[in-house]
Amino acid sequence: MESIYSKRIRAGKRRTYFFDVRATRGNDYYLTITESRKRFDDNGYDRHKVFLYKEDFNKFVKALNEAVDYVKTELMPDFDFDAFNHDEAEEGVRQDAEVVSSNEVSATENPIPVVTEATPIEAKLNEDVDKW
């Protein structure tokens, strides 16, 4: 299934998370969350994928927020989590890529953005992810 919306989060040198919205044949939507880690021997990637269905969105977000809040407030209240808020521009990722809708959408609707232009590194990474 083709992704209708995708958000990539780089997490260190060898790890990337992908949040992809996908459609079923019946025009229903679900989310896949993929962790992609480059192998230490530089021989490809290890990937782990979670499928999240619409009926579980609210429960998932609530549980995730509760777990993160617990770590931040109870386990590590003095840690500066904001120190890790890096803008992708700082990591050398292009910010000027064209954003378009994957469906024909009128100008009055909010289109779902899809990046249509990628740097060579992004293109290779996307190609590797699409192969499996």
N, C-alpha and C positions, 0 to 999 in steps of 0.2 A: 504494500500500500504506500502511496506517495504521501509525503508530508505536506500539509497545507500551511503550517506555520512551524517555524523552528527557532529555538533560542539556544545558543551555545554558551557555555560558561567554562572558561579555562581555569583550571585549578592546579597551579604548579606547572612544572615543565613536562610531566608525563601523563597528566590526567585531564580529561575534558568531560563535561556533562552536557547532554543534549536533551532538551525538552521539545518533543515533536507532537503536534496535534495532527491526528490522522482521521480519515473518514472511513466508515464502513460502506458496503454496497447499498445499504438502506439509508444513507445520508445521516447516520448517527456519528458521533465523534467520541474519540478517546485520546488519551495522552500516553505517550511512551517516554520513559525517563531512562536514558542510557548513560552508563559510565564507561568511558573508553580510556584504557591505560596502555601506554606504549610499553612494550616488553623491554626488559633490561638488555636483552641480547639484540635489540633493534630488529627483531624478526616479526614485525607486525604488531597487532594490538590485541589485548584481552578486553572483551566487552561483556557487560552485564546489563540486562534490560528488564524494566518493570513496566507492566501495562496497567494503566489506571483508567477505570471506566467512570462515566459521568455520575453514576449513583454513589460513587465513593469519593468524589472530589472534596466535598465539605468535610467528611470525616478525616480524610487524609491530611488536608490543610490544617485542620484543628489539631490533630495529633502531632504533626510536624512542628507547628508553632508552640505547642505545649512542651515538647521535648527540647526545642531550642531555647525557649524561655527558662526552662529548668536549669539547663547548663549555664546560661548567662547569669541568672539571678542566684541560684543555690550553690552551684559547683564552682563557678569562676566569676564572682561578682566584681572583682577588681581588674579583670582582664579587659583590655581595650579592643573590642571586636571591630570597631570602626577603623582601626589601623589597617585592616585588610580590605577595605573598600577601594579597589583599584578600578579606575576607568579603563575600558578596553583600549582607548587611544594611547594610554601609557604603555601598553604591551605591544604596540606597533601594529594593531589591527586597524584596517581602513574603516573610517566612519562615513565615507562619502558614497557608499554603494547605493545603487538605485533600489528603492523599495516599491514593489508593485503588488497588486492583488492577484491571487492565484485564480480567482473567478472573475467573470465580467461583473463589475459592481458599478452602480451609478455613483456620481460624484457626491450625492447626499448621504450615501451609506458609508460606514467605517470599513474600509477594506482590511483584509488580513495581510500584513506585510510579509513578503518573501524576498530575501536578498537574492538578487539576480546576477550579481557580479562578485567574484571572489578573488582574493589574492592567490598566487600559485600555491602557497602552502595550504590555504583553506581549501582550494580545489582538490588537492591531493588527499587531504584529510577527509573531505566529504566523499571522495571517490572510494577511499578505503572503507569508510563506514557503510556506504551503499552496497558494497560487494557482499556483505554478510547479511 
